[in-house]
Amino acid sequence: MIETLSSAESVELVRLWRRRQTLSSNDMGTMYRIVGDALVACNPPELQVLGEGRQELVAQFIYVKVLRLDADPDEADERASHSAPSSAFALCAYFRRYLIDCTRASSFRRKLSIGDQVTEAQLEDAIGSGDDPGDCLAEHGLSAGAVQQAARAFIAELPEPERILLCEGFGKEAEGGLSGIASRHAIASYHYRAGRLGLVHKREGLTADYAKTRLGGWIQQTLGIAIEPDNMAAILQVFKILGAEASYA
């Protein structure tokens, strides 16, 4: 179970995050402690895939993505107000995305011959730009925190069979797939339920009909993101956040 932040810690985290490139050494220590404590019980599967020490990966994440100590100090962090996390769930989602990027980078490098030179542009193309998760959401008046809250409410309101299918099958390689989940939990008509929920669609190429599913309706009506090609970046970000919430529901 993921640790929770106190109200005071949440406020302090947001305050420090929004000026994280100009923090004093004491503020850096406070930020490190808050984030480190919040991630104590965060154990996404990518940790095992990477095979590195957990503490080392957490330290790398805080150094690179939280404190941004390797960023250009003259570069204004204009997006900070849109993407500042305020909960342990948000931090765990950020941490998992960082681990996924590390996994992709590692996989990409393993495909190269020994001695091949990899430019930063090549690596960025292979693993994605690594921008903060709130960037594309801000275009729709949303923040990662707002989507997380909405995702928790969405999951909580689902009937139990659909909630099980979502939490065990969304964005994961569940043993036996959806049919395996249905068998383990004796879920009748699972394929119909999964289709109505929106789990059996290719998420990279959704059509307007997806709005008729529970997930599509939630994205379009609750979050206000129309199901159309121009909004796929935001929709995929919503799926990432929903997947992180589903993993720990």
N, C-alpha and C positions, 0 to 999 in steps of 0.2 A: 504494500500500500504506500502511495506517495505521501511524503511529508507535506504538511500544510504550513503556510507562512502566517504569522500573526498580522493583525491589521497594521501595526507599526512597521513591521518588516516589509509588508507590501508597499506601503507609502514610501519608505526609505529606498526600496529597490527601484521604484519608478523614478524617484527624484535623482538618484545616482545614475541610473541608466540614461536619462535624458542629457546628462552632461558628462558622459563616461570618458570622453577624450580629454577632459580637463580636470580629472580628479586628483586630489592630493594623495599622498602615500597612505594616510589614515583612511581616507574614503575608499581607496582601492582595497585596503584590508577589510573594511566593512562589507564591500561588495563581494569580495572573495568568500567571506564567511557566510553571507546570506545565500549566495548561489550554491556554494559547496554543501551547506546543510540541507538545502532544498533538494539536492540531487542524491542525497545519501541512499534513499530507497528507490531511485530511478534506475531500473536495470533493463533497458531495451535489448532485444535479441542481437542487435548489431555489436554489442560489447563482446559477445562470444565469437562472432564472425571475425572481428579484427584481431583478436588474440593478444591484445596489448593489456598492460596493467590498467585497471579501472581508474585508479587515482591519477595516473599519468594522462589518461584521456580526458578526465574531468579538468585537470590543470590546463591541458592544451586548449580545451573548449573555452575556459574562462579567459585565458590569455589572448586567444585569437578572436573569439566571437563576442565575449562579454566586455572585457576591458579594451579590446581592440588595440593592443599595445604595438601591433605591427602596422597599424594604419598610418596614413599621412596625417600628422598633427595639424596641418594647415587645411585639411579637408573638412568642411562643415558637415556635421551629421544631421542633415535636414530632415531625415525620415524618422528620427528618434522618437518624436512625439506620437507617431502613428504606431510604433512597434514595441514600445516599452512594455515588457511583461510585468504582471502584478501578482502572479501565483506560481506555486511550485509546478502545477500542471503545465503552465506556459513554458517555464524553464525546461521541463523535461521534454516537451515537444521540440524546443529549440535544440536541446542537446541531442535528441534523436536525429534531427535533420543533419546536424553536424556529423554525427557518426555515419549516417547514410552517405554523405558526401565523401567522407574518409574511405568508406567501403568502395565506392565507385572509383575513387582515385587510385586505390590500391589495386583494384581489378584492372583498371586501364593500364597501369604501369606493368602489371604482370604479363599483359599481352604483347609488350614491346620486347624487342631483342635486347640483350645485355649491351650496354654502351649507347643505346639510342638516346638522343637528347630530347627532352620534353619541354616545350615552351609553356609559359603560364597560359597563353591563349589556347593552346591545345588542351591543356588540363581543364581550363574553364569550360571549353566546349564539351568536354567529355562528362563533366560532373555538374554542369550548370553554373550560373553566375554567382550563387551563394548570397544573393541579396537578402535582406531581412524579410521574413515571411509576411510582414504587414504591407509591403510595397504595393502589390496589386490589389490588396483588399481596400487600401485607403482610397482608391479610385471610386469605390462604391460606398464610401462613408463608413467603412468598417475597420476594426482593429482585430489583431489576432485574439486579444482577450475577449472581445465581444463575441467573436465566432465560437470561442471555447465555451463561453457561458451558454450560448444558444445550442451548441452541440450537446452539452450535458443535459439540457432540458429536453432536447429531441430524443436522446437515448432513453431518458427516464420515462418519457411518455409512450414509448413503444410497447405493444403487447409483448408478453414474455417470449413467445417463440421468435418474433422478429428481432427482439433485443439480443437473444442468444445468437442468432444468425449473424447479426451485425457485429457484435463484440468478438465473436470467435472467427468470423470469416472475412471481415472487411480489411483489405490490404495485407492479408497474411497468407502464408502457405499452410493452411490448416490440414491436418492429417485426414486424407480422404475427401478433401474439399467440402463443399456445402452438403453433399450427401452424407459424408462422414459425420459432420456436425449434427445433421438431422437424425442419423441413426443413433448416435450417442445420447441424444436428448429426447428421442421419440417424438420428433416434430413431424406431424402429418402435413402432406401437401407442401413440402418445403420449397419445391421449385416455384410453385405459384406464389408462395409468400415472398421468396427471394426476388422474384421478378417484380412483384408489386412494390416491394421495398426499394428496388433499384440496384440490386447487387449483381445482376447478371448482364450488365451492359458494359461495353468497352468504354472506360472512363475517358480515354484520350480522344474519342470522337463521338460525343453525345449529340443526339438529334433533339429537335424541339419536343418530341414525344416524351423525352425523359422527364419533362415537367409534370407528367401524369403519375409518376411514381412518388412514393412518400419522400424519398431523398430529394428528388427533383423539385417537388412542390415546396419542400422546406427551404431549399436554396433560393428558389424564385420568389416565394411569398414571404417567408420569414426574414431571409437575409437580403432580399431585394436584388439578387443577381439573376438577370435573364439567362436562360439556357440558350446561348448562341455562341458561335465560334469566337467572336471577339472577346468573350469573357472567359475563355478556357483557362487562362493563367490563374484567375481568381478562383474559379471553380475547383481546379486541381489543388490550390492552396487550402481551400475549405476541406477537401477530401483528406489532405494530410493532417489537418487539425482534428477532424472527426475521427480519423484512424487512430491518432494518439489518444484521444479521449476514450474511444471504444476499447483500446488495449488495457485501460486501467479502470474501466467501469465495473 
